[in-house]
Structures are given as C-alpha cells and as structure tokens.
Amino acid sequence: MRGGGPLVCLVVLVLTGCSSTPSRIGPPAATPDRTPVTVRVGHVASPLWAPLYVALERGYFDKLNVTVQLQAVRTGQDPVDLVSRGALDAVVSDYSARMFDRLAGGPSFKVVGSLAELPADGTKPLVMEVAKPLTQSGQVKTLADLKGRKIAIDGGAGSGSGYLADLALKSAGIGLGDLTVVDLAAPDMEPAIASTGIDVALVPAAYTAKMEQHGVATPMGAPPPGSTWSGVLYGSKLSGSPGMRFFQALVQASRDLRGPARTSDDTIAILTKYAGRPADELRAAPPFDWRPNLEPDAKTLAAMQTTYRGLNLLHYEHDLPDSRVVDASYAKYAATAVR
C-alpha cells in the first residue's frame, strides 16, 4: 500500500511490556489498571490518522501510562497478514477485501473502531474527477456515461477506495464492475488523466484543485456523506487495559477534531509535523470528520462485503456475521471514560 493517498495509508501497533495482557481477543475489563505499557506504532503518514497524531502531541497516551513509539511501515508489508498471524498487535487500515478474507479464515483479529468519515456538511475530501476532454465534448455528462471506461483508484478495486468509488458510481446507476480499474497512487492520477490513459479517478482533495486549475479534469460526483472505509483492528495480543487505554486516547483526540477544530492552526501544525504535508495544502483540503467514540460501523462492514463479493474479490461463500468481524466494546468503554 502507498503513502500519500488517504485510503491506503495504515498504522501498525506492536504492544510491549504488557505481561498481564491476555493472549486472546475478548471484551476489555470493567476497570482498566494503569500499568505502564509501551506501544510501538508504525504508520504511513497521512491526515487519515489525525486522532493518533493529536493524541501523541497533546499527551493523551502519556496520561494513561501508554508510551507510543512511532515507526515507519516498510513498503511491501501486508499489515492484515501480520495482525492476523499475531506478528503485530493492531493495525489501522482501510477495510480491504483481503481483510475480510483473513477474517473468514479464523477469529485472529477484530475491527474495534472506525476512523475517517466523509463529512455530513457537504464538503468533499474525495472527488470523482473526469478527464476534461470527455466532459467538454459531451461524451460524459453524468457518471453513468463512464461505463466501459478506465478508472484510477489508489489501492485498486479491493481497497477501501474501491468501495467508495463503487458508492459514487451506484448513485448514477452503474458500479465499479462496469469500468476497468487501474491501481494508481494519488500523485500519479493527474498525469495519467492528462495523457488520456485514464478517464476518471477517485481523487483526494489535495490533488483535485490542482487538476481543475490545470484544466485536466472536471469534478463529477463523490462518495456519499457519512461514508467510512477505514478503522482500528486489534489482534489476539491486544486486549484488556492496554487496548482500552490506547483506544481511549484516540477517542479523546477525535473529540478534539470535531467542528471548526478540524482546521484550527494547532491541528494543522500537528498534521504538518506528523503527516508530512504542507500546511497550505492541509488548509485548502476539506477535512475528514470523526465519530464521537470512533465506534465501528457494522452496516458499512456488511455493505463492503456485498460490494467486494459482487466484484468477485472474496474467497469465502457466505458473508461473515457481525460477531466474526466487530468488537464494539472498546468504543463503548471510551464513550463513558472520555469526558
């Protein structure tokens, strides 16, 4: 998976120093202790993980006796594979088709929380951008006219981005299966559209303005407000008090990121430091939203299985029940613990 795109970035956490942590997935204890723990966090820098960066910078982990060590995730690593076989304790990633296939193989991890959400206020952090020659000539007047053409998606059809692109296309009566999908990183989308190799792309807002200013593409639709596609996965080694406290700090930070605070000078400074993106770019791009308790969205997870199955990307026969996919107990705890 690549950095730079909001849908393909991920965070990997490895828990150390937790001798009392159970080696199983299960609900957290009623009252977490404050035994010091160290959590090594690997990340591909992105604004998608704003709660993590804010929690670090504002000391929310430290207050809960959780020491977080950031480390980069190497290119080519498969975080879902690592968490499913216990090599890592948790990952934060988009919900890919690969993730569901791994879950179907056994209960080695669970989705415990959601992350970025498309805002309900109508702003669009992600936009379907259509090659301008197609719109100027009248060949493409609506997204439905893209049937049979090529679409660029960061991460491909089996990524969270693929799911979002399918949602946008379905609003016009077609689906991702009606187009040819090309896996392309966000920075490469503008030149690909300009060279006429790509007809449409799902583009992060940081790149849409430049495409439009350069006369390369025309915005035409977006995934619906309220959509989620990424979240927090806990493996078999992360549960109990360490898992509760880590999630509590994330939720505390997510509360800081609601409303105007999403684009405050302080928030922009934190994202510039940790996400490695210019401050002007971050100010110009519509920010993501966050659920108050980062609770997992079981309906989205079920809908994603339907989408991936329709694209022939899943390798198990029947959709997984919520109990095989989701553990909402950490979000429920944080809802009472964070004031």
N, C-alpha and C positions, 0 to 999 in steps of 0.2 A: 504494500500500500504506500501511497505517496504523501509527502507533506505538501502544504500549500492549499489544498482543497479542503473545504470544511467537512466533507463527508467521508474522507478516507483517513483522517488523522485518528490516532488512538493513543491511549495511555495505559501503561503496564505497571502494576504494582506488585512488589515482592515483599512479603512481610517477614521481618526478622525479629528475634529477641522476644518471641511470644510463646514461652514454654507452656502457658496454660491454655493456648488456643486449641480447641478440638479439631481433629483431623477429619471433619465431615461437614457437609452442608446442613444447616439447621437454623431455626429461629434464634435470634440473639437472646441473651439472658435478660431478665426483667430490669436489673440494675447493674450497669457495667462498672467494673473496677477501673482504677486509673493507673494500673501497672504500666510503666514506661514501655513503649514499643517503638521500633524503627520500621518504617515502610519505605522501601526503595521504589521510586516512581519513574518509570520510563515513559517518554512521550515523544510524539512527533508534533512539534509546536504548532498550535492553531488556536484561533479565538473560540473554537468549539468547546475548549476545555477551560473557559473563563472561571467557573467556580473553583477549580483546582488552583489556579494561579492566584485568585483573590484570597482563598483560604490560606495559602502559603504566605502571601505578602502581609496579610493582616494578623497573622499569628494564631489562627483558629485551631490549627493542628497542635501547636505548642501548648495551648491552654488545656488541651485534652491529653497531654503527655504522649502525643504521637509525633515522632520525628520523621519527616519526609525527606528523602534524598532523591532528587531528580536525576534521571539519566536518559540519554537518547536511546531510542529504539533503532536497531540496525535495519538497514534495507534488506528486504527478503524474509524477515522474520514473520511468522504466522502467529499472531497473538492468541487466536482462538484455539489453535492446536496446543500452544504452550499452557494455557489455562486449563484446557480440558484434560491434559495428562499430568497436571499438578506441578509443572515446572515453574509456573507463576501462580500467585495467589489471586490476582484480579486483573482485569483489563477494562479499559473504557474504549469502546469502538462503535462503529456503525453496526447495525444488525444485518449481517450478510447472510446469503444463502448457506455459506459454509458454516456459519454459527448454528443454524438450525439443523444441518446435517450432523454436526457434532453432538448437539443436544439429543438427537434421535438415537445416538449410539450409547447413551447412558447418562445418568444424573451426576456428571462430574463438575458442573458449574450451573449457576442460575443468573438470570437477569434480575438485578436488585434495584435498579434505578434508571431513570431517563436523563438525558442531557438536553442539548439544544432543542428548542421548539420554534417553529415559524410563527411570528407574531400575529396576534389577532387584530392589530390595528391597521392591517392592510399593507404595511411596508414589506418589501420583498428582498430578503437576503440572498435568495436564489431565483434566477430568472431563466426562462427558455428564450434563447437568442437565436433568431433565424437569419440565415445569410441574406444580406440586403438585396442582392440582385433578384432573389426569389420573390421578395415582397414588392420590390419596385416594378417587376414585370407582371405582377398579378398572379404568378404561378402558385404562390402560397398566400392565401388570405386569412386562413384560420389554421390552427394546429392540425385539423383533420386533413388538410392538403399535404401534410408531410408523409402520408402513408407511402411506404416503399423507399423512403429516403434514408440517409445516414445521420445518426445522432451520436454525438460525443458525450460520454459520461465518465466522470472521474471515478474509477473503480469498476466500471463495466456494469452489465445488467444485474449481476448478482450482488451488488453493493447497496447500501442504503440510498445512495444517489440514484441507482436504478429504480428503486421503489418509488422515490419522489418523482422521477421523470414519468413513470407509468401513471401516477396520480394526475399529473398535469395533462397528459395525453388523453386520459379517460374522460376528462371534462369536455373534450371535443369529440368523444365517441370512438376513439381508437385507443390502442395500447402499445406498449413498448415492443410487443411481439410483431407489430406491423412495420417496424423500422429495423434497419441494420445498425447494431450497436458497436461503437468503437470505443475502447478504453483509452482515455486520453486525460492527462493531467491538466488542471485548470489553466496554467500559464501557456499551454500549447494550443488552447482552443481558438484563440483569435487568428494566429497564422494558419491553422488548419481550415477555418471557415474562409479566410481571405484567399486561400489557394484553391477554393472550390472543391476541396476534398470532403468537407463536412457541411451538411445542410442546416443542422440545428444542434445546439448544445445546451445542457443544463449548466449554467454558469454562476459562480459565486459573485456577489455584488461588487467585490473589489475589482473584478475584471469586466463587468458589464458596462460600466460607464466608459471605460477606455474603448471598448468595441464600438459603442454607439458614437462616441466622439470621432473615431477614426472612420466612420462610415462603413464599417464592416458588417454590422448586424443590426437587426431590429428586434426589440423585446416583444414577445408574444406569449403571454401567459406565465404561470408559475404554479408550483405545488400549492395546495390549499392551506390557509392559515390554520394553526394548531397542529400541524403535522410534526411528528417526531420520528427519528430514524436511528438514534444512537443512544448508548447508555452505559451503565456500570455492570460488569459481570464479576461475580465472586466465585472463586474456585473452592475446592474442598478444604484448603488450609486456612481460609479466611472466614471466620465467623465469630460469634460471641462479642466480647468487649472491644477487641481491636477493630472488627468490622463495623460495629456500632459507632465508635468514636470517629473513625475515618469518615463514615457517611454523614455523621452529624456535622462535621466541619464543612463538608461540601455543601450541605443544605444551608448552613449559616451563611456561606458565601453566596449561594444562589439567591437568598433573600435580599442581599445587598445589590443584586444585579437586576432587580425589577424596576420598571418605570424609568424615569429620567436618569437614574444612577447608571444605567447600562452604558451611557455615553459621557459620563462625567469625566473631568480632567484626570481624576485619580484612577478611575477604571481604565481609561485609555493609556495612562502611564504604565499600569500593571501589565496590560496586554502587550504593549510595545516591548516591555522588558522580557516577558516570558514567551510570547508567541512570535517574536522576531519580525513583526510587521510595522511599517512606518505609521506614525501617529496620524498623519493626514489621511492615509488610506483607511485606517480604522474609524476615523470620524466621519468619513464620507459614506461608508458602507452601512446600510441598515443593520442594527444589532439583532442578534437572536434573543429569544425570550427563554424563560426557565420556569418550570413548575415550582410552586412554593416549597414542596418537600421532595422534589426530584423523583416522585413516585413513578414506578414503571407503568407503562400503558399496555395492558393486556390486549385491548382491542387492536391496537396497532400491530402488536406482535402476531396476532392471529391473521390480520389482513396481509401482513408481509408474507406469511406462509402461502396464502392464497395467490398472491402475485408471483412469487418465485415458482410455485408449482405450475402456474399457467405458462411460465416461460421454460418449463422442463429443467429447472435448476436444482430441484430437491430429489434426493435418492432414497426416500422412505415413503411408504404407501399412504399413511393417513396423517393428517395434521396433528401436531402434538397438543395435548390439553394444557391449560394454564399451569397446572401443578407441575408439569415437567419443565416449564420454561421460566416461571416467575416466582420470586420470593419478595413480597412487598413488606416484610416485617421490619426491615431497616428503615424504610421511608416512614412507616407508621411510628417507629420509635423516635425518629428525628422530628416528626410533627409535634410531639409532646416535649422533646428535650430542647428544641430551639425556640427561644422567646423573642 
